[in-house]
Amino acid sequence: MKKLLTTILSLGVAASAALAAEPAITAVKVANVNDAAAWSKAKFQTITLYPQTAIEFNDKKANELTANAKAKKAEVAALHDGKNIALMVKWADKTRDLQQCTSSDNYSDGFAVQFAGATKKAQPLPYIGMGSNGRPVVVHLQKATPKVYEPNGNKNVAYQINRQQTGVFGKELADFDAKVASLANTDYEKVFVGEGFRTLTEIKDGSAKSNATMTFSPAGWNATLVRPLKDAYVNLNGTVPVSVAVWDGSKMGRNGLKNLSAWVAINLEGQKANAAMVSELTTDPKGDAAKGKEAAMMNGCNGCHQVEATDPKSFMGPALTNVGGYSTAAYLRESILNPSAVVVPGYNRNAHANTPWYNIENGKRVSTMTDYSFLDKETVDNIVAYLKSLKAEVE
């Protein structure tokens, strides 16, 4: 999906609450982030996670379950000890869905934390979820998993079978289950690096160190992630931009079917904050959203994008029904003024052959979206303010 994010929506724009940016989070300085007691010093902030609706899934059942998806609230806190950063994320979930191996349409609850990857020079923040060329992201993914059989790779053959095929009952079965539990390694934790759509690659050489956990209670999930502030992939200091995503297995959530936040600023206590980044991520967009809607309509944005959920679906460009929830104002502005800055490789499989997202010119992908750099600054500001208002209600 290319970054053609100019657009449309006919909800009642102008409400300041719809435009409000997320607050900055303070990562409290502690002696050791791995000390559970250190969380008593943490300062939680509420952030909002929006349904990712840019591309419709080719899954009828999943689409039905998420047809009226709402945004979710999550509580986030952070700690750091000068060497490591730790995040805790809490969100409501009525069901505990675990990764199973008994069917092909079973999906688990999960969460992910995304960081902007290190670059040689200052760069605009990358696109949420996948990064962009020259602007990498590092994504830590954790899924909720049960203890099943003996999947730890130690070749304990006697405990690799289904408990229903053991031929043991009563206390012997209880002993078998206890042994499986002691041997099992069911931690589904993976780390990825990406620089654009379809480039997300798992880091398997051990160079990315982290530890993530998920704990369920009647209130929902409590998840944590601990990782170094600096390694081959990130250089976190001052202000750390972070994006959080969660999946709901009961609604067949997986891959792009999730709720995610925009970039959120985390200031490391005791270090100098990046004022420009904090301002970008915490300041409401300038501009008149109502005038921005008019400008978007006049410039034909709804000819290629679906704006409201009730609008006809368009496969020429991504849906923008929630673009204001997980996109920064800077990203939207770049998409309007320079739509070829980030162009997703490969075409939408549901699109008509005569409406490609991009063309190849001199070996480079060039967006078929109109370059709106001819618009004056005030009009662009108004359109950005309008786009930032496009987001789902909170459940």
N, C-alpha and C positions, 0 to 999 in steps of 0.2 A: 504494500500500500504506500503510495508515494505521499509526500507531505503536502497534498493539496488540501489545505484545511481552511478554505474560505467558506463561510456558510450561513446557513439558514435556520430558522426555527421560528415557530410562531407561538411560543409560550409567552406569558406576560413578562417581557424583559423589563429591566429597570430596577427590580428589587435588589437592594444592596446585599441582602443575605445570599442571593444566588451567585453573586460575584465574589463574595468574601474569600480571601486567600487563607491558606492554612497557617497557623501560628508556628513560630520557630520552637524547637525543642532543645532543652539544655541537657547535654550529656554530662552528668555530675561526675566530678573527679573523685575517684576512690582509690584505695591502696591496691585492690585486687578485684577485677570484675568477675572472677570465678568464685568469689565468696558470696554465697547466697544471702548472707545478712546485709550485703552492700545495697541490695534492692530497697531496703527500708529508707534509703536516702533519695531514691529516684523521684523525679517529678514528671507525672504523666500528663500528656496532652491528648485531646481528642482530635482525630483526623477522620476524613471521609474517604471511603473506597467506592469507586463508581464502576458499574457494569461496563466491561469492555465490549463495545458494540460496533466497532469499525467494520468488521467483516462477519457476515452471518455464517454460522456453522452449517455444514452439510449433514445435519443430524436432526431429523424431524422431532424426535422425542425430546432431545435436549432443548431445542428451540421452543417447544411448547412449555417446558418446565421453567424457562427463563424469559417467556414472552413479556412479562411485566416486571422484570427484575428491578429492584430498588437499590439505592446506594446503602452501604453499611457504615456504621460508626465503629471505630477501633480506638483503643487506648494504647498509646505508645510512650515508652520511656527509654532513656539511654544512660549508660555509664561508660566511663573510660578510665584507664589507669596509666595513660601515657604510652602504652605499648599495644593495648587492645581496646576494642570498642564492643559493647554489649547492648543489644536491643531487646526489649520485651514488648510483645504485641498481644493485646487481649481483644477478642471479639465474640459476640453472641452467636451461638449456633445450637439449634435444638436437637440435632442428631449427631452422633459420633460415627462417622463413616470411615472405614479403614480400607486400605489397599488389599484386595483379595486376589486369589489366583483361581477362583472357582467359576468365573464367568467373564465374558469379554466386554460386558457393558456395566461393570462395577467400577466405581471411581471413589477416590478417597478425599477427605478433607486435607487441606495443606496450606502452607503459607510460603511466601518468598520475600526476600529483601534484596533490593537492587541498589548498587552503588555505581557512580560514574567512574569509569576506569581512568587510570593515569595516562596523560598525554604529555608530549614534550613542550607544548605551549598551551596557554589558556584557550579554552574552546567553549562555545555555547553548549549547554547541557544536551546530552544525546536524547533521542526519542525514547520514551518510556517503553520498557519491555524488551527491546531488541537492540538498542543502540543505533548508530549510524556510521557510515564510513569515516574513519579517522576519529570517531567519538565513541569509544568502546564502553560497554557496561559489564559489570560482574554481577551475576545473579546467584543467590543462595536459595536453594529449593529444599523444603522439607515436607514429606508426606506422612500422614498418620498410617501406621502399619501395625498389624497384630503379630503375635509370635506364632509362626506356623512351621511345622516340621522342623527341619534343621538346615536352614539356609546360610550357615556361616562359612561354608567352603572347607570345613575341616574333615570331610569325608566320614562323618559318623553315620555310616550306612544304616545302622539299626534305628536311628531316629529321623530318617529322611522320609518315612512313610506316613500316610494319613493315619491319625489316631483310630479311625473306624476300621482300619485294616490290620490292626495289631493283634487281634485275637486275645486281648487282655481286658479285664473288667474290674470294677470295684477299686480296691486299693492298688492293684497292679497298674491300672489305667491312670490313677492319680499319680503314681510314682513315675510313669512314663511321661505324663504331662509336665511334671516338675522337672524332669531331666531335659525335655525339649526346651522348656523356658530358660533353663540355666545355660543351654548351649546356643540358643537361637540368637542370631544377630539380625534384627529386623529394622535397623535404622536406615530409612530411605532418605539419605541426605546427599545432595549433589550440588556441585558448583559449576557454573557455566560462564563463558565469556563470549561476547558477541559484538559485532560491528555492523549490524544491519539485519533486516528480515531474512530468515533462513540461514543465518551464519552462527546461530547460538551453538556453541561447542562445549561439551563437558570437559572439565579439567581433570584428567585422570592420573597425572604423574606425581600427585602429592604436593605440588607447589602451592596449592591454595589450602591453607589450614583454616578450619572452622569447626564449630560445634553447635548444632541446633537441636532443640527439643520441642515437643508438643505435649501438653497435659490437658486432659478434658475434665470438665466438671459440669454440674447442672447449669451454670452460667454461660458455658461455652468453652472456648479454647484459650489457653495461656501458652504462648510460644516465646522462645528465646533464641537468640543467635549471638555467638561470640566469635570474633575474628580479629586478626592483627590490623592495626591502623595502617601499616605499610607492608607491602610485599611486591612481587613482580607485576601485580595487576592494579593495585590502587595505592594512592598516597594521600591518606586522609588526615587533614589538619585544619585547624581553625573552624571552618564551617563545612560540614559534610552533607551533601545532598543525598537523600535516601528516598526510595519509593517502596511501598509495601503492597503486596497482593495476597489475597486469600481465595481458596477454592472451596466450594460446597459440593461434596460428593453426592448428597441426596438429590441435587439438581444436575447431576452428570457433569459437574465442573471438571475441566482439564484443559491444558494448553491455554488457548486464548479465551476460554469460557470462564471468566473469573471476575472478581472485583479488585480494582487497583487504585492507588492514590496517585496524585501528581508528585513531582519532586517536593520533598519536605526538607527544610533546613534544620540541621542538628548542629548546634554550637558546642564545641568542646570546651568545657569549663577550664579556665586558666590559660586558654590560648586566644589569640586575637581573631575575632570573627571576620569573615569576608563580608564587609558591609554591602557590597554590590550584589552578591548572591543572596544575602538575607533579604535585601530590598526586593529583588526580583521574585523571590518565592513567597514573600509574606505581604506584599503590597497589592491592594486591589487595583485592577486595570483602570487606566484613565480612558475617558471616552464616554459617549452617550450610546448605551446599548440599543435604545429604540431607533435612533438614527442609523446605528450600525446594521440593524435588521433591514431597514429600507435600502441601505447601500448594497447589502448582500443580495437582496432581491433584484435590484436594478442591474447588478453586474452578473446575473444569471447563475449564481452559485447553486441554486436548487435544481438546475438542469442536470447536474452530475452527482449531487449528494442527496441522500435521505437526511432530513433534518429532524422532524418529529416522528415518533413511533407510528403515528397514523398516516404519515406521508407514504406515497408509493416507494417501494424499494428501488434503489438504483445501484447498478453494478459498474457504473463508469468510474465512480470514486467512492471512498470509504464513507460509511454512515457517520454523521456528526452529532448524533443524539446525545452523546455524553462527552464530547470532545473537550468541553470546558472543565470537566471534572478532573481529567488526567493529563491535561496539556498546560504548559506554561504560556504566559502572554508572549514571551520571546519566541517560543516555538511557533505559535500561531502567526506572529508577525512575519517570521522568516518564510513560512509556508505561503503567505499571501504575496510577498515581495519577490521571492525566489523559489518557486515551486520545484525547481530542479535541484535544489540543494541536497535533498535526500529523496531518492527514488528507489522504491522497493523492486528487487529483481523478480522476474516471473510475473505472469498476469493472473488476475483473478479468474479462477477456473469457471466461475459462473457468468463471467462477462461475455458480451457478444464480441465476435471476432473483429467486428468493424469499429469497436470502441476500446482500443488498447489504452492502458494507463500511460504508456510512454513509447517513444520511438528511439531508435538507435541512430545517433548522428556522430560521425567521426569516432566510432567506438564507444561513445558514452550514452547513457540513458538520459533522455530529455523528456520531461513531463509534458503530457498533452494538456495539462491545465494552463489556462491563460496566465501569463506573467502580469501581475497587477501592480508592478512597480511604478506605473504611471499615476496611481492614485495619490492624492495629497495626504500629508501626515495626519491631519484631523480625521479624514475618512477612514484611514487604516486604523487609527486608535479606536474609532467608533465600532468598526467591524470586529476588532479584537475583543472589545468589551462585550459585544453581542455574542461572539463565540464562547467567551468565558461563562456566559449565562446558560449555556446548553448543558444541562446535567440532570440526572434523574433525581426524584425525590428520595429522601432518606427513609428507610423502613422503620 
